[in-house]
Amino acid sequence: MPRPVDPDLRPRLLEQIIAYVVANGVAAFSVRALAAAIGTSHRTILYHFGSREQLLGTVFDTIRESGRATLEATLPRQGDPKRIFKATWRYLAQPQMRPTLCLFYEMYAIATRDPDLFGDYARRTAHFWLVTISARFSNAGASPETARLLGGMTIAMLRGATLELAATGEVERLTEAVDAFLDLLPPAGHAP
């Protein structure tokens, strides 16, 4: 008689896989090494998640969605965008966020380098951030065009600052730069 299917196995595996990826990164990711580390077989992982690339895509999407939910819960939807994004920077600049930032840029680079294998992960991620940030400007009275422009400028600056933070750890210098940039932005209701 075959063993009954465990409907909770895939979510439990995914949780363990994500913890492994956060701890080890993806540059030298191997399904066999992962399986050994979490106490299962590589066949079980491939059965539940498909190829190595499909598995990483699932991990990338899950981590992105988790980060999105956390940030959406953290960021006010209304108010002065400059204050909102200064608070966002301070959240991202916390020491405990450094491994997540490093992993994000590793995943982003891998997905950008090989879109045939990872689909549109990088584009979807970029679009999510543009929409999320632009909405804060729109909510503060900016026209759709101005909100998109200010959102694009802000996400480009934050992406650069978080990448540099992940590389250097220079929080104070980068906080000064982020604050100065945000202070230069026009009020949300005024076109730059």
N, C-alpha and C positions, 0 to 999 in steps of 0.2 A: 504494500500500500504506500503510495507516495506521501512524502512529508507535506503537511498543510502549508500553504503560502502564508508568510508573515507579512501582513499589510504595513506594519510599522518598520520593517527592515530598511527600506529605502531612505526614509527620513532620518533614521538613526545613523545609517551609514553616511549620509550627507553631512550630518552634524560632525561626525568624526573626521570626515575628509576635509571639511572646511577648517577644523582645528589644526589638522596636519599641514594644510597649505599655508595657513597663517603663520605657523611656526617654521616652515621650511621653504616657503616660496615656491615658484613654479619653474624657474630656469632649468633645473635638472630634474623636473618632475617625472617620476616613473610609477606606473600603476602597480608593478610588482613590489617596489619598495613601499609604496603606500599600503598595499594589502598586508604586507608583513608587519608594518608599524601598527596597523589598527586591528590585526588579528583576524583577517579574513582571506579569501583567495582572490586573485586578480580576476578570475572568471566570474565570481559573484559581483564584483564591482562593474565589470564590463557588461554583464547581463542587465544590471539595473540602470546603468548610465550610458551605455554605448561605448564608443571609442574613447581614447585618451582625450582627444580634442572636444568631443561631446561632453565628457565628464568635466573638463576644465571650463567649458562654456556654462555648464550648469552651476559650477562653483562661482564663476565670475558673476553670473546673473544673480545668484542668491546673495552673495556678499554685497553687490551693488544695491539690491532691493532692501537689504537689511540696513545699509548705510543711509539709503534714501529715507526709509521710515524713521530712523533715528533723527536724522537732520530735519526732516519735515516736522517731527514732534518738538524739536528743539527751537527751530526758527519761528519767530512770530510771522504771521501772514500779513499783518498790518503794521504801519509805523514807518519811521524814517529808515530808508534802505541803508543809509550810511551806518547807522547804529546797528542795524540787523547784521550787516556784513562784517562789521568790526567784531561783533559777538561771534559770528560764524568763524572768523579767523582765529579768535582766541580758543574756541572749541577745537578746531583742527590742529592748533599749535600745542595742545597739551602733550606732555611726554608719552602718555599711554596711547596716543593716536599715531605715533611714529611708525610702528609696525604695519598698521593699516594703510598709511600713506605709501610706504615702500611697496607693499603688496599691490595697491591700486596702480601705481605707475608701472610695476612689472607686468601686471595683467593687461593694462592699457597698451603697453608697447608690444607685447606678444600678439594681442588681437589686431593691432594696427598693422603689424608686420605680415600677418598671414590671414587676411580677411576671408579667404576661401575656406579655411578650416574653422575659423571662429565666428563666421557670419558677421553681422553688423553690430557686435557688442560695442566696439569703440564709438561708432556713430550714435547708437542708442544712448550710450552713457553721456556723450557730449550734448546730445539733444535734451536729455533729462535735465542736465545742469543749466543749460540755456533757458529752458522753460521755467524751471524753479526759480532762478535768480531774476529773470525778466518779470515774473509775476509779482515780485516784491516791489519793483519799480512801478508796474502798472497799478497795483493796489494803492500806491502813494500818489497817483494822479497822472502818471506819464501816459502819453499816447502809445498805442501799440508799437509804432515805429521807434519812438524814443525809448520805450521800455526794452525792446529787443536790442537796440544799440547799446544802452547802458548795461543791460544784462550781459551782452557779449564782451564788452570791455571789462566788466567786473569778473566774469568767469575766467577770462584769459589771464587777468592779473592774479586771481586766486590760484589758478592752476600753476602758473609759474612760481608763485610764492611757496605753495605747498611742495612742489617738486624740489625747489631749492632748500626748503626746510628739511625734507627727507634726506637730501644729500649732505647738508652742512650742520643741521641742528641749531642754526643761529637765530633763535627765536626773537631776541631783542631787536636786532638789526632789521629783520624781516617784518616785525610788528610795526616798527617806525615807517617802513616803506609802504606797507598795506594801509596804515592809517593815513599817510600823506596822500596816497593815490585816492582813497575814498573821500578825503576832504576836498580834493580837486574836482570831484564830480559835481555837475550842476544839480540843483534841486530836481526831483523826479518830474515835476510838471513843466520843466523848461527844457527845450531842445539844446543839445550841446553845440 
